[in-house]
Amino acid sequence: MTTRTATARYQGFGKEGKGQLDTPSGVLDATPYSYNTRFGDEKGTNPEELIAAAHAGCFTMALSFALARAGFSEGSLETTAAVKLEQQGDGFAVTRSDLTLKAEVPGISPEQFDELAAGAKANCPISKLLKAEITLSHTLA
């Protein structure tokens, strides 16, 4: 249906390298990322922060649409995603994404809300992505 892209560039290698991220929408425009933005407090972003933003946004939108389909038209949703990066052997792995939701939905029962929220968690595209096949093609200049 749709394909979105992003470009990452990295100059230098390892802890000394510096990168930048760009998206066609311009939301990310030479946005810095590096070892120090990932593991330190240098200004910039990192892959886990971007995954957390994507997961929080995707889940919240999926729940919003589920609530609308169920006949609810008023309220608010606020989701925080905490993506955990842990060392595994010689490398690292994203081991979990914890969603924390604050919701106001007038007139909904706790049981119906639980069902809709669970469905949104299981079926939002980013939840599915975290279990997706990954392919790679490359060229070496």
DRENPAMI-205286 format. One record per residue (C-alpha): residue number from 0; residue in three letters; chain; x, y, z. Coordinates in pm, 1 decimal, padded with zeros to 6 digits. Last residue first. Example, Ala and Ser with C-alpha at 12.3 -4.5 7.8 and 13.67 -1.06 7.14 Angstrom:
<recs>
REC    k    r  c        px        py        pz
REC    1  SER  A   01367.0  -00106.0   00714.0
REC    0  ALA  A   01230.0  -00450.0   00780.0
</recs>
This chain:
<recs>
REC    k    r  c        px        py        pz
REC  140  ALA  A   03212.7   00055.0  -00359.0
REC  139  LEU  A   03030.3  -00223.9  -00180.4
REC  138  THR  A   02669.7  -00285.8  -00273.2
REC  137  HIS  A   02397.3  -00419.2  -00049.6
REC  136  SER  A   02067.8  -00607.2  -00018.6
REC  135  LEU  A   01923.4  -00694.5   00319.2
REC  134  THR  A   01596.1  -00855.5   00426.8
REC  133  ILE  A   01424.8  -00855.5   00764.5
REC  132  GLU  A   01133.8  -01085.7   00845.6
REC  131  ALA  A   00901.0  -00932.2   01098.5
REC  130  LYS  A   00850.9  -00987.9   01473.9
REC  129  LEU  A   00909.0  -00626.0   01581.4
REC  128  LEU  A   00728.1  -00532.6   01264.2
REC  127  LYS  A   00401.3  -00679.8   01397.0
REC  126  SER  A   00405.9  -00445.0   01694.9
REC  125  ILE  A   00494.1  -00167.6   01446.5
REC  124  PRO  A   00194.9  -00255.8   01226.1
REC  123  CYS  A  -00058.0  -00229.7   01510.3
REC  122  ASN  A  -00223.4  -00566.7   01554.0
REC  121  ALA  A  -00126.5  -00709.3   01891.2
REC  120  LYS  A  -00124.4  -00383.0   02083.4
REC  119  ALA  A  -00440.0  -00258.7   01909.7
REC  118  GLY  A  -00620.5  -00583.7   01992.7
REC  117  ALA  A  -00514.0  -00564.7   02356.4
REC  116  ALA  A  -00637.1  -00204.3   02375.0
REC  115  LEU  A  -00974.8  -00296.6   02222.9
REC  114  GLU  A  -01027.1  -00588.4   02461.8
REC  113  ASP  A  -00916.8  -00395.1   02770.3
REC  112  PHE  A  -01143.9  -00103.6   02673.3
REC  111  GLN  A  -01441.3  -00337.6   02633.3
REC  110  GLU  A  -01377.4  -00491.7   02975.8
REC  109  PRO  A  -01321.5  -00156.1   03147.8
REC  108  SER  A  -01656.4  -00033.0   03013.1
REC  107  ILE  A  -01660.2   00266.8   02781.4
REC  106  GLY  A  -01885.2   00565.0   02850.4
REC  105  PRO  A  -01627.4   00843.5   02840.6
REC  104  VAL  A  -01289.9   00734.8   02702.2
REC  103  GLU  A  -00998.1   00889.7   02891.1
REC  102  ALA  A  -00674.9   00699.3   02846.6
REC  101  LYS  A  -00325.4   00684.8   02991.3
REC  100  LEU  A  -00120.4   00410.9   02825.7
REC   99  THR  A   00218.0   00263.2   02913.2
REC   98  LEU  A   00370.4   00048.3   02638.4
REC   97  ASP  A   00678.2  -00157.1   02721.8
REC   96  SER  A   00892.3  -00246.0   02420.7
REC   95  ARG  A   01122.6  -00540.1   02478.5
REC   94  THR  A   01456.5  -00707.3   02416.5
REC   93  VAL  A   01621.3  -00474.4   02167.8
REC   92  ALA  A   01947.3  -00659.0   02126.0
REC   91  PHE  A   02315.2  -00578.3   02174.3
REC   90  GLY  A   02642.3  -00737.3   02077.0
REC   89  ASP  A   02931.9  -00945.0   02209.8
REC   88  GLY  A   02704.1  -01168.0   02417.8
REC   87  GLN  A   02369.6  -00998.9   02461.0
REC   86  GLN  A   02384.1  -00641.5   02588.9
REC   85  GLU  A   02044.8  -00489.7   02642.3
REC   84  LEU  A   01839.9  -00223.3   02464.3
REC   83  LYS  A   01495.9  -00164.8   02617.3
REC   82  VAL  A   01226.7   00029.9   02435.4
REC   81  ALA  A   00999.6   00227.0   02667.4
REC   80  ALA  A   00683.3   00331.1   02484.2
REC   79  THR  A   00473.5   00610.7   02629.9
REC   78  THR  A   00109.4   00634.4   02528.5
REC   77  GLU  A  -00140.9   00917.3   02568.8
REC   76  LEU  A  -00502.2   00868.2   02462.3
REC   75  SER  A  -00788.1   01117.5   02476.6
REC   74  GLY  A  -01162.4   01121.7   02476.8
REC   73  GLU  A  -01454.8   01168.5   02242.2
REC   72  SER  A  -01588.1   00979.5   01940.4
REC   71  PHE  A  -01663.1   00627.6   02060.4
REC   70  GLY  A  -01870.4   00407.3   01829.1
REC   69  ALA  A  -01671.9   00081.8   01833.2
REC   68  ARG  A  -01512.8   00174.3   01499.3
REC   67  ALA  A  -01394.3   00501.6   01660.8
REC   66  LEU  A  -01242.1   00309.1   01952.4
REC   65  ALA  A  -01058.4   00076.4   01713.8
REC   64  PHE  A  -00933.9   00378.7   01516.7
REC   63  SER  A  -00794.9   00542.2   01830.9
REC   62  LEU  A  -00643.2   00211.1   01941.0
REC   61  ALA  A  -00454.3   00180.4   01612.3
REC   60  MET  A  -00340.0   00544.0   01637.6
REC   59  THR  A  -00210.5   00490.2   01990.7
REC   58  PHE  A  -00033.7   00167.8   01892.7
REC   57  CYS  A   00135.3   00329.5   01592.4
REC   56  GLY  A   00243.4   00642.2   01778.0
REC   55  ALA  A   00385.9   00459.1   02078.4
REC   54  HIS  A   00559.3   00203.8   01853.7
REC   53  ALA  A   00706.8   00466.9   01621.6
REC   52  ALA  A   00826.9   00686.3   01907.3
REC   51  ALA  A   00983.1   00385.5   02083.4
REC   50  ILE  A   01145.0   00269.7   01758.3
REC   49  LEU  A   01291.1   00619.7   01710.8
REC   48  GLU  A   01424.0   00624.1   02065.9
REC   47  GLU  A   01575.7   00279.9   02012.1
REC   46  PRO  A   01747.3   00386.1   01688.6
REC   45  ASN  A   01916.3   00690.3   01839.9
REC   44  THR  A   01859.2   01065.3   01850.0
REC   43  GLY  A   02061.2   01381.0   01886.0
REC   42  LYS  A   02208.7   01591.5   02164.6
REC   41  GLU  A   02486.2   01409.0   02352.1
REC   40  ASP  A   02372.0   01241.3   02674.4
REC   39  GLY  A   02545.5   00906.4   02651.9
REC   38  PHE  A   02468.6   00557.3   02523.7
REC   37  ARG  A   02277.1   00625.8   02202.4
REC   36  THR  A   02349.4   00994.8   02150.6
REC   35  ASN  A   02713.3   00930.9   02247.2
REC   34  TYR  A   02755.0   00633.5   02013.0
REC   33  SER  A   02620.6   00847.5   01731.0
REC   32  TYR  A   02310.0   01012.1   01593.5
REC   31  PRO  A   02260.7   01358.4   01446.8
REC   30  THR  A   01946.4   01465.1   01260.9
REC   29  ALA  A   02055.9   01573.1   00911.5
REC   28  ASP  A   01689.7   01644.2   00844.5
REC   27  LEU  A   01449.7   01412.2   01027.1
REC   26  VAL  A   01101.0   01556.6   01000.5
REC   25  GLY  A   01192.1   01653.1   00643.4
REC   24  SER  A   00916.9   01438.6   00491.2
REC   23  PRO  A   01181.2   01265.7   00275.1
REC   22  THR  A   01357.5   01139.8   00587.5
REC   21  ASP  A   01717.5   01202.6   00692.5
REC   20  LEU  A   01940.5   01058.1   00963.5
REC   19  GLN  A   02291.5   01166.6   01055.0
REC   18  GLY  A   02594.6   00984.8   01181.9
REC   17  LYS  A   02915.4   01038.6   01371.5
REC   16  GLY  A   03198.1   00791.2   01420.9
REC   15  GLU  A   03444.5   00801.9   01712.8
REC   14  LYS  A   03268.1   00528.5   01911.4
REC   13  GLY  A   03292.1   00288.0   01619.4
REC   12  PHE  A   03365.8   00409.2   01269.0
REC   11  GLY  A   03411.9   00729.6   01076.9
REC   10  GLN  A   03133.6   00907.1   00889.4
REC    9  TYR  A   02788.3   00750.0   00915.4
REC    8  ARG  A   02488.2   00818.7   00690.4
REC    7  ALA  A   02133.8   00695.3   00754.3
REC    6  THR  A   01850.9   00738.4   00504.7
REC    5  ALA  A   01479.5   00696.6   00573.9
REC    4  THR  A   01204.5   00554.9   00357.6
REC    3  ARG  A   00829.9   00501.0   00360.2
REC    2  THR  A   00647.2   00250.7   00141.0
REC    1  THR  A   00271.6   00250.5   00093.8
REC    0  MET  A   00000.0   00000.0   00000.0
</recs>
